[in-house]
Each structure stands twice: as C-alpha cells, then as structure tokens.
Amino acid sequence: MAYEKIKFHQDVISRITLNDPKRRNALSHQLCKEVLDALKVVENDPRCRVVILDAEGPVFSAGHDIAEEIPIGSPEPTQENWREFLLWLRHGWYLKLWEYPKPIICKVDGVAIAGGIELSCFADACICSEESFFTYFPIAQMTVAMSPSQIVIWRIGMWKMKEILMGKGFTGKEAEACGLVNKCVPRAELENYVMEHARYAAKALPDTLRLGKFVCRFIYDRLGVHDAIVFGTEMDIMAHCHSADKAFTDIMRTEGVKGMVRLAQQKMAE
C-alpha cells in the first residue's frame, strides 16, 4: 500500500507516524486503513519486536473524522448511516487494535481529542510530553455521542472518566496521575524516553510479550472490555440519532468543522 496519511519505518523498532497535520491527524477511513496496513506488515515481520505510534504536528489526533461522515451539503444522516460507520469502527478499528499481538508504545506530544485519546488507550504503553493535553472538549458541548469504544474508563476509572467528560481535560501530568498515560516527561526528553522503553521491549522474548498481551486481554475481556466496545458502538449509533444531536449534525452539513468550532466558542462565551 502507498501511504499518504502516515509515515512508516520498518525495523526491529518500527514506527508509524500519523501524518495529516493539516487535518489535525483526524482518524479518517484512509488514515486508519493505512495504520492497520502498516501494523499488519510489521506483525508478519519476525525482525520487528515493537511498534512506536506517534504523530506529526501539534495535535496528536482530533479524533474520528466526522466531516467525512457528515460532509457539507450531505443529506441528514440516518440510523443506518451511523450503524455502518460505527460497526466499521468496532470491527475494523477498535477490535483490531485491541487484539494486535505485538507491543505498541504510543508517544503523544500535543493535543489528543476524543477518538485520539481512545487510540492512545489501545496502545500497550503511552508516554506523553508535559505539553500534551487530553480532552473531550469541545466535543462534549456539541454531540450526545461521546466514546464509542468505552476504553478510557478502563484506564482511568469511573470518577476520572466523569471528570474528563465534564471538564476542560487533563494536562500531561494530570494524565499520568490518573493512569491515562504511563509516564509524562519534559518534551526535550520525550523521544529518548520512548526509545529507551522500546529498546527494553525489543529485548524481551517475542512470545513472552505476545502471551502477556493475550493474558491481559483474556482477563479484561471477561471483566467486560470487549462488551464495552460492543455497547459503546451501539450506544453511539443511538446517540447520533438523538434529538439533542440534531444541531450538531445540521451545522456539520451546512458549515462543516468550522461551524462546529464557531458554536463551541459561542457556548464558551455564554
């Protein structure tokens, strides 16, 4: 596959870099498919022991590309439209990340919004800079649909999940304190810290890491992670068809993302 939305370096320590900074690394179908293709390549490469996932630009990811689902001038989306999209997210994105056999280390240096936070949570470790910020804002002001994977609550617990939904978000240090990331370090130290972590992972026996991931996944699936992914996507289908979501979809259809930002700024000023 020719990659347009990511950079891909294949080695013992492979690296996948989200590379659509003009669109804030929004998780479009194309970007997601390119990430999954690169992951499949290194999964089948016996040399590769660990994958680093990072991003170009000041935004790690602005989340799922809703502008792709509700383009300007499009008809009002139906429940079936949302079902098609959310089922693809469940089976074609979340569960593939959740079941991936090789270790993934996520490096966040910037803003992670909504689906961007969830992407970092599906990694096996997440290390961020002190300048990073994790938020569901302004999404929480705009739409009833919030977290189609429900993975974040498993990382940070019920109280902190409610806090991030009700507030501005978490700084890198706050994210470390609540377990959203493994470690927060100064930006100047971030790359070296991530590489050191990756080198240790690369020295471990591949089967040890694969089986370790399987054991963790097996236990947490029985605690409810797999069910939460299924529930989250089903809830999102209904939420996007909620009457409270109509203003959001109408603005996306007429003004696009710029209109959503304008409305969010308006709500902040109220």
N, C-alpha and C positions, 0 to 999 in steps of 0.2 A: 504493500500500500504506500502511495505517495502521501507524505504528511504535510498538511498546510496549517493546522491549528496547534501542533505540538512540535517540540524538538525532541529527538530521540537519540540517545547514545547507548550503545550496546556493549557491555563489558562484564567483568566479574561483578563490579558495582555498576549497574545500569542506571540511566537517568531518563525520566520522562518529564518534560517541562511544558506546562500549559503555555501556549504562545499565541494568544489572541488578545494582547493588552488593549487594543483599541475598543474591544467589546468587553473589557474587564474580565476576560477569560470566562465568559458566560458558558455554561455547560450545554452547548448546542448538541444536536444529534451527531454532527460531524466530529466535533471535538471529542465527545465521549467514545465514538467508534474508533477514533484514532488512538485514544488512550488504551482501549481494550485490545486493539490490534497489537500495539507495542507490548502490552503485558503478555499477550499470547506468544509473541516472538521470544521474549526472554524466558517465559515458562518452559519453552521447548529447547532452550539453550542450556546445556549442562554446565557451561562456564559461569553463567550468571548465578550469583548467590543472593543478591539483594537488590531492590529497586528503590531509588530515591525519586519522589514525586514533588516537584516544585513548580514555580510559575514565574513568568516574566511580568514586569510592571508592578505598580504599587498596590494592585488588587490581586490577591491570590485567586479568588473566583467570586463573581457576583451571584453565583447560584445558577439554577436551571434557566435556560433561555426562553422565558415566557414570550418574548417578542417573536420567537419562531413559532410558538403555538397560537399566538393571537396577533398576527401581522396587521398593520394598518390597512383598513379597508376590508377586512375579512368579515364574514357573517358571524353572528353571535354563536360562540361555541356551544355544542350540545353535550349532554352527559356522555354520549358515545365518543365524541371527540376526546374528552378528558380521559375516558376509560382507555382508549387506545394509547394515549400518551403515558398514563400512569402505569399501565401494565407493562409497557416497554421499560419504564424506569425500574419497576420491580424486578423483572426477569432479565432485562438486557443491560442493567447497570448495577443496581444495589446488590443483588444476589451474586452476580459475577465478582464484584469486589469483595463481598463477604466470604466467598468460597475460594478466593485466589490462594494458591498453595505456597507461593514464595513470599518472604517478608518484604513489606513496603514501609519505607520511612518517609513521612510527609514533612516537608520543610516549608513553613509558612513565614513569609516576610511581607506583611501588608494586611489588607482587609480581606476577611472571609465572611461572606454573607449567605445565610440560609443554606442552600444546597452546597455552597462552598465549605461551610462548616461540616456538613454531613460527609462530604468527600474526605476531609481530613480525619474524620472519626472512623472511617472504614480502613484506614491505614493501620499498621501494627504498632507504629510509634509516630508521634507528632512532636516536632520541635519547632519553636517559633522564636522570632525576634521580639525584643521589648517594644518595638514599634508596631507590632501586629495588633489587630483588633478583630474581634469575633462578634457578629451581630445579626439579629433578625430584623433590625430596623433599617429602612422604613417599611419592610415587607409587612410587619405586624400591623401597620396603620392602614394597609391597602387591601388586604385579602384575608379571607377566613382560612384559606389553605395555608398550612404552616410548615409541617415537617413530614413529608411523605414516607420517610424511612423510619422515623422514631428512634434512630440510633443514638442521638445525642443524649437522651435521657439515661441510656445505659452507661454513658461515660461520666455524667456529672450528677445523676440522681434527680429526684423529683423537685426538691426545693430550688436547686440551681437552675433547672430547666425552666421553672416558672419565672425565676428572676431574669433570665436572659430573654424570655418572651415579653416580659413586662417592662424591661429597662432598655437603656441605650445599647448595652452589650458589655463584653469583657475585654479588658486590655490583655496583653500577653501575660503579664504577671498574675492577673486575676484568673486567666485561663489555666495557668499552671497550678494555682492554689486550689481550684475546684476539680482538677483532673481532666479538663478538656484537652490539655496538651501534657506531654511528659516532662518537658523542660522549656523554660524561657530564658534566653541568653541575649546579651547585647548584640546588635546587628553585626558589628565587626567580628564577632566570634562565631556567628551562626554557621557559616559554611564549614569551618574547621570542626565544629562540634558535631555537625551532621555526618561529616566524612569519617570522623573517629568512630562514631556509633555504627556506621555502615561497615567499616573495616572489621570491627569486632563481630558483627553479624556474619560477615563473609567468611570468618574463620571457623564458625560453627559447622557441624556436620549438617548438610542439607536436609537429610532425613529427620534429624532432630528438630529442626525448625518446622519442617512440614508437619511432622506428627504433633509437635507442640501447638501449632496453629489448629490442627484438626481437633485436638483435645479441648482447647479453649472454645472453639466453635461448637463442638458437640455439647459441651456443658451449657453454654449460654443459649444455644438453640432450645434446650429443654427448659431453661428458665424463661424463654419467651422471645428471644431476639428475632427469630425467623417469623414468628407470629406477629410481632410488632411491625415488621416490614410489610407483611401482607395487610394488616389492619391499617397501617399508615397510608398505603396507596389507595385502599378502598375509601378511607375517610376523606382523602384529598379529592377523589372523584366527586363525592357528595358535596364537599365544602366549596368547590369551584362552581357548583350549581346552586349554591345558597343565595338567597335574595340579597344578602349583605355583600356578596361578591360582584354584584352587577355593575356597581360604579367602577370597580377595578377593571373589569373586562371591557366596559364601554370606553374607558379612557385609553386602554391599550389598543382598541380597534380604531379609535379616531386620532389619537396623538402619539401613541407608542410609549416607549420608556421615558421620553422627555416629559410627557404628560403626567406619568406616574410620579416622577421626581417633583414636578411642579405641585401636585396635590399634596405630596408628603411635606414639602416646605410650607405649604399653606396651613396644614394641620399643626405643624410645629409652632407656627406663629399664633395660633388660636389660644 
